[in-house]
Amino acid sequence: MAELKALCMKCRQKGKEHQMQVMTDINVLEKEGKGGAKKYSAKGKCAVCGTGMFKFLSKEDAAALK
């Protein structure tokens, strides 16, 4: 996975289609959910405006980003 794209809530424009923005400074998090299942997510910043971004990941995507 070369780059991670997510929806930035600050960059979106009203009345227009949402565009995915590139996430920078990615920090992959692993949490234990209900029943002991692992949950993976990524926190980072929008490359355009610098706002904090969050995205849930699959196990394979999280391993590729680490």
N, C-alpha and C positions, 0 to 999 in steps of 0.2 A: 504494500500500500504506500504509494509515493506521497500523497497528500490527503489530508482529511478535510472534507467539506461538511458544513453544518449550516443551519438556518440562523442568521443573525437577526434578532428582534429589533435592533436599532437601525440597521441598514434597510429594512424592508420599507417599501413605499405604499401608501394607501392607494387602493384602486388598481394596483399593478400586480402582476404575477410575482410570487416570492422567488428570490434567487439565492442559491447556496453560495456561501462565502468560504474561503480557505481559512482553516484554523491554524494559528501559530502558537508557539510555546506550549505544546501539548503535554499534559500530565495524565498518564493512564492510571485509573484508580480501580481497585478490586475490593469489593465488599461482600460480606456474607449475608445472604438474604434469608427468607423464611425456609425452614427445612434444611439449612446448611448449603443451599445452592449458591454458587458464586455469581455475582453480577459485575459486569465490567462497564466502565464509562470513561469518557475523556473530558478533561477541562482544558480550556485554552483561551486564546484571545482572537478576535476577528482581525484579519490582516488589513481590512479597510479602515475601520473606525476604532479598534482597540477595545471594544466591549467584551466582557467575559462571555464565553460560550460553553455549552454543555451538550454532550451527545452520548447516548447509550451505545455500546459496542457488543459485537459477538465475541466469543472466546477467541476465534481465529484472528479477527481484526485487532483485538487487544494484544495478542502475541506478536503480530506483525509490526505494531507500533512501538513495542518495548525495545 
